[in-house]
């Protein structure tokens, strides 16, 4: 790897006429230890197929290309994409696509659970990436993402701090925080810190017919007013009596005074089975 520095990145950007925009979340990571950590956590083999979103100047990308069977790197910016195509032209296993990731027909490139996704995500598209790649085929086998620290903590939250985001991500995957990365390791320096997170075992947990739909309808009802007691939200959202709502909670040994953020994923899954006929 080159001796990476903020100055090197600035020089390369000037050379290709590229000027990062904070509003677009264009922040280049130049901490070599973190780049190596990403590479280590990706656990690449010669059988791996990789999708990288936002490869930037391609420091990590080139290292992936030397280890993977196939690499598809999707870059929105015209100048960066042109630079990458020249830089990676010797790697026959690598394709650089200049496009919006949300406008690509991924089924032309990947099969469901066949590939790994690696990305340094602009903060403003994190939720959309999670929603698209966790819920819709072709899903990756696992994801290794750089995301805003606050978002990473919400994704990996435990009972007491659960949210719709944490439940959705934990329904579809097993997420964990790998490493905290200070803002000083990026250029331009963002206003917030970043985390490297890994999401494994991607795929819906519920196998019963309609189970996924029931689960998501229930958590939407449950979090309709997260500061209120869950029994009230269930009563109002499902059109049931307070007695029925409380009975469902007591069946799991849950306090009738409990609030939605205090329940675990397993609690919600069991509740969705309990109210299955109402939800479907």
N, C-alpha and C positions, 0 to 999 in steps of 0.2 A: 504493500500500500504506500502511496505517496505520503510524505510528511505533511499531513493535513493541517491547515490553519485557516483562520478567518481571512488572512491576507491572500492566500492562494485562491480561495473561493471568490473573493472580490476581483482578483486579476482575471480569472476565467470568465466571470460574468461580464466584465468590461470587454473582453476579447470577442465575445459573441453578441455583444449589444443587448444583454439581458439585465434588467434592473428589477429585483424582487419587489413585490407589492405586499405590504403588510395586510391590506384589506383582503387579499386572496390567500393569506396564510402561507406565503412562500418563504419558508425558513429552512436554511440548509444546516444540517447537523455536521459538525466537523470534529467531534470528539472521537478519536480513533478507538478508544477502549469500548465505547458504546457501540460503535459500528461492528467491532469484533464480537461483542456480546450478542447483537442481533444475529450475526452470522452463526454463532455457536448455538443459539436458541432455535434457529431454523432447522438445525440438525439435518443438513442437506446430504443427499446421496445421489448417485448417478441415475437413480430411478425417479427422482423428484421432478415434478412439473410445477413451475412457479409463475404466479402473476404478481408483478410489482406495480403498484399505483404510485405515481409521482416520483419517478426515479431521480429527478433533478439532474445533477451533474454526473451521476452514474458511478460514484465511488463504491457503494455497496453493490450496485448492479453488476459491475464487472466481476466482483468476487463471487456473486451468485452464479454468473455465467460459467465460471471455471469449474463449478461443482455440480450443477443441476443437469438433468437430461434435456429440459426445455425451459426457456424463460420468455415470457411475454411481458414487456415493459410498456406501460401506457402513460404517456405524458401529454398533457393538454397544451403546453406552451410550444409554439412553432420553433422558436430558437433553441430551446433545450432539446426538443425532439430531434432537430437537425444535428445538433452537437453529438447527441447520443448515438445516432445512426452511424456517424463517422467513427466515433470512438469504439463502437462495438461491432464494427463491420467484419472483423476477423472471426467472430463467434457465430458459427453456422447454426447453433442451437438457440439463438436469441433473435427475437423479433421486437423491434421498437415501433409502437403504434402511436401516431399523433392523433389523439381523440379525447373526448369527454368519456370517462369510464362508464357513465350512466347511459351512453348512447351506443355502446358496443353490444353486439349480439354475442354474448359470452359462450353460448352453446356451440358456436362455430370453432371455438378454441379449446373448450374444456368439457369434461364430463362431470357429473355430480360426484362430489367427494373424491375427486381424482387429483386435485392440485392444492397447493398451499398459497395463501395470500400474504404478502409482505408489503407494508405501506407506512410511509411517514405522512400522515393525513393532515391536510389543512383542517383546522378546527371546525370550519363552517360546513364541512361535508361528513363529519364523523358519524352523526346519527343516521344519515342516509346510507352510508356505506354499511354500517351495522345492519340496518333494516334489510337492505337488498341482499347482502351476502350471507346473512344468517337464515333468512326466511325463504329466499327464492332460489330455485335451481338455475344453473349448476352451482351448488354451494362448495366452498373449499373444504378440505379435510381439516385444516386448522388455519388460524390467522395470527400473525405477529404484527402488532400495530403500535405506532407512536401516536399517542393521543394526549389531549389536555389532562393534566393530573387530576383535576376535579372530576372529569368525566370517567377516568379510569377507576377512581375510588367509588363512584356511583355504580359502575358496571359490576364491580367486585364486592359490593356492599353485603353485609350480613344482617340478619333480623334485628330490627331496631332502627335501621337506616335504609330499608328497602324502598324501591321506587319502581315505577313502570319500566324504566330503562334496565335496572338490575334484574328484574324478573324476566323480561324478554331475553336478555343476553344469557341468563343462567338457564332458561328453558331450553334454548337452542345449543348451548355450549357449556364448557367448564372453563371459566375465565380466571386468570390470576395475574397479579402485578409482578413483573420480573425485575424492574429497575426504575428508580426515580431519576430524572434527568433535569438538571437545572437549566434555566433559560439562557445562562451564559455560554452554553455549549452550542448555540445556534447563531447563525447570521442570516438576516437581521435578527436581533434578539427579540423574541416575543415578550409579551407582557405577563405571561404565566409560565409555570413549569410544566414539564411533560413527563409522561410515564410510558415505559415499554410494557405492553400487556400481551399475553398469549391466550388465545381462545382455542381449546381443543374439543374433540368429541362432538363436532358440529352435526346437528340433526335433531329433529323433533323427538322429545322423550315419550310423548303420549302415543300409543298405538291403537287405542280404541277409536271407533268410527266417530268423527265429530269432536274428538277430544281436544284437538288444538283450538278449534273454534270456540268450544265451551270455556277453555282456560282463558283465552284472551278476552272474551266477553266478560267473564267474571272479574278479572283484575281491573278492567276498565271501570266496571261498576264499583269495585272495592275502593279504588283510588279517586272516585268522583269528588270526594271531599275528604282529603287525607287527614285533616285535623279533627274530623269527627270520628266517633266510634264506628267500627266496622259493622256492627249490628244495624246501625241506622242506615248506612250506605246500602247494605244488602236489602234491608226492608224496602227502602225507597226505589232502588234500582231494579230489583227483581219482582216487586209487587207482592211481597210476602209479609206475614205478620212478624212482629218482634219476637214472638215465642219460637217460631220456626227458625228464624235467624240465630237466636241464642242457642237453640238445640243443636244446630249444625256446629257451632263453635265448641260447645261443651263436649260433643262427641270426640273432638280432638284434644280435650283437656285445655282449651283456650279460654281465657278470662273474657266474659261478655263485654268487659270494658275496653278490650284491646283495640288498638288502632291499626290501620292497614300496613303501615311500614314496619310493624313488629312481627309480622308473619314470615315464615320461611317459604321457600319455593315449594317444598313438600306439603306444607299446610294448604297452599293455594291449589295444588294439584288434587289433593284429597277433597277440598271443598268443591272443586269443579266437577268431580265425580258425584259428590253428594247432590248437587243441584243440576246434574246433567240434563234431566228431563225438562226442567224450566229453561235452561240456557239454550238448548237445541230446539 
